[in-house]
Amino acid sequence: MVYANTNPDVGIVEGTSCFVVPRDTPGFKIETVNEKMERRYIINGEVLFDNCRLPEDHLLIRDDAYLKIRTYSVAGNTAEAAQALGVAQGAFDKTVLYVQEHFQGGRRIIQHQVIAARLANMATRLEAARAFLYYTGRAIDAGASDAGKLLHMLKIHCVESAFEVCKDAVEIHGGSGVMTELGIEKHFRDATIALHTDGTTDIHRFRIVNAMFPDTVGAYAGPL
Ligand SMILES: Cc1cc2nc3c(=O)[nH]c(=O)nc-3n(C[C@H](O)[C@H](O)[C@H](O)COP(=O)(O)OP(=O)(O)OC[C@H]3O[C@@H](n4cnc5c(N)ncnc54)[C@H](O)[C@@H]3O)c2cc1C
């Protein structure tokens, strides 16, 4: 499916259409497939359209395709938040085992005070993120008027918490944290991408202010 602007006079929000473009359509070419640090199962790349023509019935949605995508963006933000939380919980679970099974300086790693403090921070971040996720989920289900604002807050809170938890996990594992063998670096890479998918955290910050102060918000917050 291809989303393309078909009405430049009204811009992206009201002027985007959705087309089905079969792979073998003449003039359509996948030019490059990007290498990236993670989520490698999702293919990102560049596609080329060179005098590519489609039958009329390949037009799925005319002009308001972007608005229709937004129907799914609620699920998108909660999914991003939940995924990030899962990634961080996995990193924490591995770390909990590691610090109890491994010794350094004549004692279990968990018996070093600074490690204990980090573990406490990680656990606290996870609890808070999980509670916020469920709270926001209930607000969405109930159709709460501030659900939109909560979603943006949730996305920021969960992905930034996950990033911090995974960073701690890498550091607590020492050198093993950056080696692929234990898979801790994978959690860190997975947490990194969540900072920008479904909108960067900074853009979500704009959306929060937009939802809270729509009459006085600055132009930076965009039209949505
Ligand atoms: C693996 C992967 C999967 C993806 N999947 C999807 C998908 O399924 N669907 C989809 O639509 N997109 C997808 N994306 C795109 C993703 O949503 C964008 O990469 C993301 O929204 C950031 O946009 P950008 O890359 O154009 O960065 P830019 O918009 O160029 O941002 C660069 C920097 O500028 C900042 N910035 C941008 N605009 C402003 C502004 N107005 N004011 C202040 N700061 C600003 C950003 O916060 C960021 O820090 C995917 C990306 C990746 C890497």
The ligand as a Gaussian input file, in Angstrom:
#p B3LYP/6-31G(d) Opt

LIG

0 1
 C       12.457000       0.685000      11.806000
 C       11.520000       1.825000      11.492000
 C       10.178000       1.550000      11.299000
 C        9.301000       2.580000      10.988000
 N        8.011000       2.255000      10.763000
 C        7.164000       3.221000      10.348000
 C        5.822000       2.903000       9.975000
 O        5.397000       1.751000      10.050000
 N        5.018000       3.907000       9.547000
 C        5.463000       5.180000       9.466000
 O        4.693000       6.062000       9.055000
 N        6.734000       5.510000       9.806000
 C        7.586000       4.569000      10.223000
 N        8.881000       4.908000      10.542000
 C        9.284000       6.311000      10.459000
 C        9.359000       6.956000      11.845000
 O        8.062000       7.169000      12.357000
 C       10.150000       8.231000      11.679000
 O       11.508000       7.862000      11.475000
 C       10.030000       9.131000      12.888000
 O        8.710000       9.620000      13.024000
 C       10.970000      10.321000      12.791000
 O       10.825000      10.970000      11.570000
 P       12.097000      11.232000      10.663000
 O       12.933000       9.993000      10.606000
 O       11.626000      11.833000       9.401000
 O       12.927000      12.262000      11.513000
 P       12.800000      13.831000      11.439000
 O       11.364000      14.253000      11.422000
 O       13.692000      14.346000      10.364000
 O       13.390000      14.215000      12.872000
 C       14.782000      14.516000      13.104000
 C       14.856000      15.281000      14.421000
 O       14.172000      16.541000      14.269000
 C       13.161000      16.684000      15.242000
 N       12.034000      17.398000      14.657000
 C       11.319000      17.052000      13.564000
 N       10.358000      17.953000      13.321000
 C       10.472000      18.899000      14.289000
 C        9.758000      20.086000      14.580000
 N        8.715000      20.479000      13.841000
 N       10.166000      20.803000      15.640000
 C       11.207000      20.405000      16.404000
 N       11.913000      19.286000      16.196000
 C       11.549000      18.544000      15.138000
 C       12.785000      15.279000      15.658000
 O       12.227000      15.226000      16.956000
 C       14.143000      14.569000      15.558000
 O       14.855000      14.767000      16.761000
 C        9.778000       3.917000      10.876000
 C       11.128000       4.192000      11.089000
 C       11.992000       3.163000      11.384000
 C       13.464000       3.486000      11.576000

